[in-house]
Amino acid sequence: MPKGYHCGRTQTRPYTTEYHRINARLFKSLLTTALGSYSLNSEHLSNEHKKLVLSENENGVRYVIFTINDKPHRIVLKLDNRSVSNKLYITCPYCRKLRQSLFAIKKAYSCRECIGLHYASQSERPQERLMRRIRKLRVELFGHDYPGVSNMFEQIGYWPKPKWMRWTTFYMKRDKINELEEQYWPMVDAKIESVNLLL
Ligand SMILES: [Zn+2]
C-alpha cells in the first residue's frame, strides 16, 4: 500500500467511542468492600485513570478519588433507593450531576455534557436503529404476544414457526434476524468491554 494511502473511512468529527466510557455499575462492588486503594483493570486507561482511592464521608456516602494531572477527581457513588433495582449513579467531577457513565479524556474523567460531545447521540444512533429494526422483524415473524419478543437478551433460535408460514420463508426471515443480531451485539459489547474492577 503506497504511503499516505488510507484504507477505510476517515473520521472527521468526534465520536464518543474515541473516549473510553466507564459505567456506574463497575463501581457497584465498591459499595461493600473495604475502603482503600483500588485499580480499574483496563488496557484503554492510563495509570492515572486506573488508580483510585475509595473513601466514605461522615454520612456513610462513599466516593472515589482519581488523581489525574495532579488534580483530584472526586466521583461520588450514589445508590438510587427509589428504584427496585437500586441503580447506582456516579457524579461527574466537574458538574457534579448524577450520571450513568463518565468518559476518560486526556486529563480528566468527565460526563458527556461537560466534554461537549454534541455528536454523542448520533454515534449511538446506529445501534438503536439496528435494535429497533430487529425488534420490528421479530414482531413481524413471531407476533406481538410472543413472550420476550422485544427482549434482546432472549435468543430466537428455538422459537416456533407460525403455523401458516412455509418453512423456507420462516428460515429466511429467521436467518435475517440472526444476521442482524450478530451485527448488534458487538456494538453493545464494545461499550461494556474491558473495564473490570480488580479487587
Ligand atoms: Zn459533567
Residues whose N, C-alpha, C, O or C-beta is under 5 A from the ligand:
A	BS01	ZN	C92 Y94 C95 R96 C111 C114
